[in-house]
Amino acid sequence: MKKSKNPVNLTAVFCACVLLTFCFCAFMPVNGEQKIYQSLIRLHVLPNSNSDKDQNLKLEVRDYILGDIAVLTQECENSAEASDKIQENLTVIETKAKDFITQKGYDYTVKAALSKELYPEKTYEDINGDVFSFPSGKYNSLRIIIGEGSGDNWWCVLFPPLCLSGSKIEDELAVAGYSIEQINILKKDKGGKYVIRFKILEILSSLFK
């Protein structure tokens, strides 16, 4: 004859589930935090290989793309407009990058694509010494694949232009439509209370890959 389940154990399991649900909800992105992911466009350059020549070419292509995209998106007021501009000009971006590489003496293919990509946490310091930390997560990303695309890659924030920008990051974020609260989330000295929340999200994301 089977023994009945211990009601105390069932109560404990129920309470644990409620607690876990509460914790999960408490750490979900709120108060505009999700916009951190939605309002950035990353640049991801994948070189042909890890040879010195290919790695140097990667950096040259990076600088060329940054300058070209800056001109293309200079009138854009937010990442949605910038994404549309980039998407509309993907073929042009590909052709220009291919021509640039050919002028450098290489015969590699070039592929440009705009899609969602998972990025690790990235920290930037601006000219004033202010530190901003962008959490890991899926971001809109312009991928430039050179040749085999099998070398060590390079990435940064393409929009707003934080890759090689000499201005204040806070100003660039404000121009891109970030609120003061959202900017403070990214500031390393003011965003401490969000670190655990983002870390929880990173752990959960890894569990469900």
CORQUI-V10579 format. One record per residue. RES is the residue in three letters. PHI is phi in whole degrees, 0 to 359 (NA if undefined). OMEGA is omega in whole degrees, -180 to 180 (* if undefined). D_CENTER is the distance of its C-alpha to the mean C-alpha in Angstrom with 2 decimals. Layout:
res:RES phi:PHI omega:OMEGA d_center:D_CENTER
res:RES phi:PHI omega:OMEGA d_center:D_CENTER
//
This chain:
res:MET phi:NA omega:-177 d_center:58.41
res:LYS phi:286 omega:177 d_center:54.71
res:LYS phi:280 omega:177 d_center:53.93
res:SER phi:289 omega:-179 d_center:52.10
res:LYS phi:293 omega:-179 d_center:48.62
res:ASN phi:293 omega:-178 d_center:48.58
res:PRO phi:297 omega:178 d_center:47.66
res:VAL phi:294 omega:179 d_center:46.36
res:ASN phi:295 omega:179 d_center:43.81
res:LEU phi:297 omega:179 d_center:42.73
res:THR phi:295 omega:-180 d_center:42.32
res:ALA phi:296 omega:179 d_center:40.22
res:VAL phi:296 omega:180 d_center:37.92
res:PHE phi:298 omega:180 d_center:37.64
res:CYS phi:297 omega:180 d_center:36.88
res:ALA phi:296 omega:179 d_center:34.21
res:CYS phi:296 omega:178 d_center:32.51
res:VAL phi:298 omega:-180 d_center:32.72
res:LEU phi:296 omega:179 d_center:31.30
res:LEU phi:296 omega:178 d_center:28.32
res:THR phi:297 omega:179 d_center:27.68
res:PHE phi:298 omega:-180 d_center:27.96
res:CYS phi:297 omega:-179 d_center:25.54
res:PHE phi:298 omega:-180 d_center:22.96
res:CYS phi:295 omega:-178 d_center:23.38
res:ALA phi:294 omega:-176 d_center:23.38
res:PHE phi:257 omega:176 d_center:19.94
res:MET phi:289 omega:180 d_center:18.21
res:PRO phi:300 omega:178 d_center:15.83
res:VAL phi:224 omega:175 d_center:18.39
res:ASN phi:53 omega:176 d_center:19.29
res:GLY phi:86 omega:-179 d_center:16.29
res:GLU phi:297 omega:-179 d_center:13.67
res:GLN phi:298 omega:-180 d_center:12.18
res:LYS phi:294 omega:177 d_center:11.61
res:ILE phi:302 omega:180 d_center:8.82
res:TYR phi:283 omega:-173 d_center:6.75
res:GLN phi:281 omega:-171 d_center:9.11
res:SER phi:255 omega:177 d_center:9.48
res:LEU phi:240 omega:169 d_center:6.53
res:ILE phi:238 omega:-179 d_center:6.54
res:ARG phi:265 omega:173 d_center:5.09
res:LEU phi:248 omega:-178 d_center:8.30
res:HIS phi:232 omega:-179 d_center:9.41
res:VAL phi:253 omega:-180 d_center:13.14
res:LEU phi:249 omega:-178 d_center:15.34
res:PRO phi:282 omega:-179 d_center:18.86
res:ASN phi:297 omega:-178 d_center:22.11
res:SER phi:203 omega:178 d_center:23.02
res:ASN phi:262 omega:176 d_center:23.14
res:SER phi:295 omega:-180 d_center:26.23
res:ASP phi:302 omega:-179 d_center:26.41
res:LYS phi:295 omega:-179 d_center:26.90
res:ASP phi:292 omega:178 d_center:23.92
res:GLN phi:291 omega:176 d_center:21.62
res:ASN phi:294 omega:178 d_center:23.13
res:LEU phi:297 omega:178 d_center:22.75
res:LYS phi:305 omega:-179 d_center:19.01
res:LEU phi:291 omega:178 d_center:18.81
res:GLU phi:292 omega:178 d_center:21.24
res:VAL phi:294 omega:177 d_center:19.37
res:ARG phi:305 omega:-178 d_center:16.17
res:ASP phi:297 omega:180 d_center:18.37
res:TYR phi:294 omega:-180 d_center:20.06
res:ILE phi:296 omega:-180 d_center:17.05
res:LEU phi:301 omega:179 d_center:15.71
res:GLY phi:294 omega:-178 d_center:19.23
res:ASP phi:292 omega:-179 d_center:19.71
res:ILE phi:291 omega:179 d_center:16.62
res:ALA phi:301 omega:178 d_center:17.51
res:VAL phi:291 omega:-177 d_center:20.92
res:LEU phi:295 omega:-173 d_center:19.81
res:THR phi:253 omega:-173 d_center:17.68
res:GLN phi:296 omega:179 d_center:19.80
res:GLU phi:266 omega:-177 d_center:21.57
res:CYS phi:283 omega:-178 d_center:18.64
res:GLU phi:263 omega:179 d_center:18.55
res:ASN phi:204 omega:-175 d_center:15.32
res:SER phi:292 omega:179 d_center:12.24
res:ALA phi:296 omega:178 d_center:14.60
res:GLU phi:294 omega:180 d_center:17.06
res:ALA phi:296 omega:178 d_center:14.74
res:SER phi:298 omega:179 d_center:13.53
res:ASP phi:298 omega:180 d_center:17.25
res:LYS phi:299 omega:-179 d_center:18.27
res:ILE phi:295 omega:-180 d_center:16.04
res:GLN phi:300 omega:-180 d_center:17.14
res:GLU phi:294 omega:-175 d_center:20.69
res:ASN phi:248 omega:-178 d_center:20.64
res:LEU phi:302 omega:-180 d_center:19.02
res:THR phi:296 omega:178 d_center:22.52
res:VAL phi:295 omega:179 d_center:23.23
res:ILE phi:299 omega:178 d_center:20.08
res:GLU phi:301 omega:-177 d_center:21.16
res:THR phi:297 omega:180 d_center:24.71
res:LYS phi:297 omega:180 d_center:24.04
res:ALA phi:295 omega:178 d_center:21.94
res:LYS phi:297 omega:179 d_center:24.74
res:ASP phi:298 omega:179 d_center:27.38
res:PHE phi:298 omega:-180 d_center:25.77
res:ILE phi:293 omega:178 d_center:25.70
res:THR phi:297 omega:178 d_center:29.26
res:GLN phi:297 omega:179 d_center:30.41
res:LYS phi:277 omega:176 d_center:29.20
res:GLY phi:94 omega:-180 d_center:31.54
res:TYR phi:245 omega:-179 d_center:29.31
res:ASP phi:243 omega:-179 d_center:29.76
res:TYR phi:276 omega:170 d_center:26.39
res:THR phi:285 omega:177 d_center:25.00
res:VAL phi:224 omega:177 d_center:21.68
res:LYS phi:233 omega:177 d_center:19.44
res:ALA phi:247 omega:-180 d_center:16.78
res:ALA phi:215 omega:177 d_center:14.82
res:LEU phi:245 omega:-176 d_center:12.39
res:SER phi:202 omega:177 d_center:11.05
res:LYS phi:278 omega:178 d_center:8.76
res:GLU phi:224 omega:178 d_center:7.32
res:LEU phi:273 omega:-179 d_center:7.01
res:TYR phi:242 omega:174 d_center:5.25
res:PRO phi:284 omega:177 d_center:7.70
res:GLU phi:297 omega:-179 d_center:8.23
res:LYS phi:223 omega:-180 d_center:8.27
res:THR phi:246 omega:178 d_center:11.22
res:TYR phi:235 omega:174 d_center:12.50
res:GLU phi:238 omega:-177 d_center:16.14
res:ASP phi:268 omega:-174 d_center:17.60
res:ILE phi:293 omega:178 d_center:21.16
res:ASN phi:268 omega:-180 d_center:22.65
res:GLY phi:86 omega:177 d_center:21.44
res:ASP phi:286 omega:-177 d_center:19.26
res:VAL phi:253 omega:180 d_center:16.47
res:PHE phi:237 omega:-178 d_center:13.14
res:SER phi:242 omega:179 d_center:11.05
res:PHE phi:264 omega:-175 d_center:7.51
res:PRO phi:293 omega:175 d_center:8.00
res:SER phi:292 omega:-179 d_center:7.02
res:GLY phi:160 omega:180 d_center:6.53
res:LYS phi:270 omega:-179 d_center:6.21
res:TYR phi:238 omega:169 d_center:4.19
res:ASN phi:299 omega:-172 d_center:6.70
res:SER phi:218 omega:171 d_center:6.99
res:LEU phi:268 omega:-179 d_center:10.19
res:ARG phi:259 omega:174 d_center:11.72
res:ILE phi:245 omega:-176 d_center:14.85
res:ILE phi:255 omega:-178 d_center:17.10
res:ILE phi:259 omega:179 d_center:20.17
res:GLY phi:57 omega:-179 d_center:23.24
res:GLU phi:286 omega:180 d_center:22.79
res:GLY phi:61 omega:-174 d_center:19.16
res:SER phi:253 omega:-180 d_center:20.25
res:GLY phi:271 omega:177 d_center:19.67
res:ASP phi:300 omega:-174 d_center:17.26
res:ASN phi:268 omega:-178 d_center:14.03
res:TRP phi:221 omega:179 d_center:12.08
res:TRP phi:216 omega:176 d_center:8.57
res:CYS phi:195 omega:177 d_center:7.60
res:VAL phi:267 omega:-178 d_center:6.76
res:LEU phi:276 omega:178 d_center:9.21
res:PHE phi:220 omega:-5 d_center:10.02
res:PRO phi:299 omega:-171 d_center:11.36
res:PRO phi:288 omega:-179 d_center:12.56
res:LEU phi:258 omega:-175 d_center:11.68
res:CYS phi:300 omega:-177 d_center:11.99
res:LEU phi:233 omega:-175 d_center:15.75
res:SER phi:291 omega:177 d_center:16.62
res:GLY phi:263 omega:-179 d_center:19.89
res:SER phi:264 omega:179 d_center:19.76
res:LYS phi:286 omega:179 d_center:18.86
res:ILE phi:299 omega:-180 d_center:15.25
res:GLU phi:300 omega:179 d_center:16.89
res:ASP phi:294 omega:-180 d_center:18.63
res:GLU phi:296 omega:179 d_center:15.69
res:LEU phi:294 omega:180 d_center:13.96
res:ALA phi:297 omega:179 d_center:17.42
res:VAL phi:297 omega:-179 d_center:17.94
res:ALA phi:281 omega:175 d_center:14.80
res:GLY phi:102 omega:178 d_center:16.48
res:TYR phi:286 omega:176 d_center:15.28
res:SER phi:279 omega:178 d_center:18.32
res:ILE phi:300 omega:180 d_center:19.79
res:GLU phi:298 omega:-179 d_center:19.10
res:GLN phi:293 omega:177 d_center:15.35
res:ILE phi:295 omega:179 d_center:15.34
res:ASN phi:294 omega:176 d_center:17.49
res:ILE phi:300 omega:-177 d_center:15.20
res:LEU phi:278 omega:180 d_center:12.77
res:LYS phi:291 omega:-174 d_center:15.87
res:LYS phi:297 omega:-177 d_center:16.80
res:ASP phi:276 omega:-178 d_center:20.45
res:LYS phi:246 omega:-176 d_center:20.25
res:GLY phi:255 omega:-176 d_center:17.60
res:GLY phi:302 omega:-176 d_center:19.56
res:LYS phi:290 omega:-180 d_center:20.60
res:TYR phi:264 omega:-176 d_center:17.14
res:VAL phi:299 omega:-179 d_center:16.45
res:ILE phi:296 omega:-179 d_center:18.69
res:ARG phi:300 omega:180 d_center:17.25
res:PHE phi:295 omega:180 d_center:13.70
res:LYS phi:296 omega:177 d_center:15.52
res:ILE phi:300 omega:180 d_center:17.64
res:LEU phi:295 omega:178 d_center:14.85
res:GLU phi:296 omega:-180 d_center:13.47
res:ILE phi:297 omega:179 d_center:17.13
res:LEU phi:298 omega:180 d_center:17.82
res:SER phi:297 omega:-179 d_center:14.98
res:SER phi:293 omega:-179 d_center:16.44
res:LEU phi:289 omega:-175 d_center:19.87
res:PHE phi:253 omega:177 d_center:19.33
res:LYS phi:290 omega:* d_center:17.67
//
